[in-house]
Amino acid sequence: MSRDARWKALLELLVERGRLDVEEAAVELAVSSATIRRDFDQLAEQQMLVRTRGGAVVHGVSYELPLRYKTARHASEKQRIAKAVADLLAPGEAVGLTGGTTTTEVARALAVRSDLASGSPAMTIVTNALNIANELAVRPQFKIVLTGGVARPQSYELVGPLADGVLGQITLDVAVLGVVGFDVFHGAAAHDEAEAAINRLLCERAERVIVATDSSKLGRRAFARICAAEAVDTLVTDTGADAQTVRRFEEAGVRVVAV
């Protein structure tokens, strides 16, 4: 196992459990305790965990994995969700895409749609995510509009008041949200308040709103609210979604697509 793969696995275990002992991690990853101690020390230097005697803990309830460490989590579900979301978007529409692993997969699914292979442009993409803009900018069928702002290294998203000037001057057909949590009572949410503010503006400028998230995020809350559940038209998730949770969303007026 490479160091990067080991770090991803360690961080995912830490997020799930909140605390991880050296010996426990060594058994899980089938490596030596000395290797895990070295990994914990190096990750602590990058402020991605807090070192403790004999192990490590996460920073707290608002702990956020950088995007590069989240790409492998629920990968197959995210790809199915992304294709389903892409199929809901029509040629010629202006589409807002927030940052995140699932919305990045939506961008990739749009990039390979044959009916979007021509046109000038076939679709307009408005995004605050640098990685999404980078992937689609080389494809002439997409008109790419970046919001402007200051880059967050955790998510590659642009945030801050510089984005307000752009978003205040445009109208979107659809906003596609990647979220940290989506709950019937507490709505859609993100870890970071500046990120949530940009996502909220995208929703306000859109005719309809789609939340794209795997079922592990449903029923969860996060620090910064993006919008109420009633502001969301469609939730696209995986078939692992709890039936009672799905029913609550539908009762709140949210169309649920499980793939």
Protein Blocks (a to p, Z undefined) as FASTA:
>chain_A
ZZklmmmmmmmmmmmnopacfklmmmmnopafklmmmmmmmmmmnopaccdehiacdfbj
klccdfklmmmgoklmmmmmmmmmmmmpcghiacdddedjklmmmmmmmmmpmklmgcjd
fbdcddfbfklmmmmmmpmkbccddebiaddfklopaedjklmmmmmmcccfbdcdddfb
dcfklopadfblklmmmmmmmmmmpmbdcddddfklgopacfbdfbdfklpmbdcddfkb
cfklmmmmmmnopacddZZ
